[in-house]
Amino acid sequence: MVAAALSLLFPGLGQYAAGARRRGVLIAIPALVVLTATTPGFALAARAELANVAGSAPLALAGAGMSAKLAEDVGARYLEDDPVTAAALVARGPSGP
């Protein structure tokens, strides 16, 4: 019961606490972190932090405050569509032939 409650707080934490440490860590690693910004200044000011995130998890940037150049500079993927549409496309996965 405690493991289930912990997993509700943070995915993978219950498995980790129950002794399945490797499984807990694998569940906790995000498949993709998507960050959005509406103002370019904020994103540019956080360039180093964005690079740090991209170094530890797959990162995608979206929104009017992000750019393909910034994404390339920090090692992230750039999502051209508005953040909601981009998230739906990412969740759908690669399109088939």
C-alpha positions in Angstrom: 0.0 0.0 0.0 2.8 2.4 0.8 4.6 1.6 -2.5 1.4 2.4 -4.4 1.0 5.7 -2.6 4.6 6.6 -3.3 4.2 5.9 -7.0 1.2 8.2 -7.0 3.5 11.0 -5.7 6.3 10.3 -8.2 6.3 7.5 -10.8 8.9 4.8 -9.9 9.3 5.8 -6.2 7.1 3.0 -5.0 9.1 0.4 -6.9 12.3 1.8 -5.6 11.0 1.8 -2.0 9.8 -1.8 -2.4 13.3 -3.0 -3.4 12.9 -3.0 -7.1 15.4 -0.2 -7.4 16.4 -0.7 -11.1 12.8 -0.8 -12.2 12.0 2.3 -10.1 14.8 4.3 -11.7 13.8 3.2 -15.2 10.2 4.2 -14.6 11.3 7.6 -13.2 13.3 8.5 -16.2 11.2 10.7 -18.4 10.7 9.7 -22.1 10.7 13.4 -23.1 10.8 16.7 -21.2 8.9 19.4 -23.1 9.5 23.0 -22.0 7.6 26.0 -23.5 8.1 29.7 -23.3 6.2 32.6 -24.7 8.9 35.2 -24.3 12.3 34.7 -26.0 14.2 36.6 -23.3 13.4 34.1 -20.6 14.5 31.1 -22.7 17.7 32.8 -23.8 18.6 33.7 -20.2 18.1 30.0 -19.2 20.4 28.7 -22.0 22.8 27.0 -19.6 20.0 25.4 -17.6 18.4 24.1 -20.7 21.6 22.5 -21.8 21.9 20.9 -18.3 18.4 19.4 -18.7 19.2 18.2 -22.2 22.3 16.5 -20.9 20.3 14.4 -18.4 17.0 13.8 -20.3 15.6 14.0 -23.8 14.5 17.6 -24.1 12.1 19.4 -26.6 11.5 23.1 -26.8 8.2 24.6 -28.0 6.3 27.8 -28.0 6.8 31.3 -29.4 9.7 32.0 -27.0 11.7 29.1 -28.3 13.6 28.7 -31.5 15.2 26.0 -33.6 18.5 27.7 -33.1 18.2 27.7 -29.3 17.2 24.0 -29.4 20.2 23.2 -31.6 22.5 25.2 -29.3 21.4 23.4 -26.1 21.1 19.9 -27.7 17.3 19.7 -27.7 14.6 18.9 -30.2 12.5 21.8 -31.5 8.8 21.4 -31.8 7.5 23.9 -34.5 3.8 23.7 -33.7 2.1 25.3 -30.8 2.9 23.4 -27.6 -0.5 21.5 -27.4 -0.4 20.4 -31.0 3.3 19.5 -30.7 2.6 17.4 -27.6 -0.2 15.6 -29.4 2.1 14.8 -32.3 4.9 13.6 -30.1 2.4 11.4 -28.1 1.1 9.9 -31.4 4.7 8.9 -32.3 6.3 8.7 -35.7 3.9 8.5 -38.6 4.0 5.5 -40.8 4.6 5.4 -44.6 
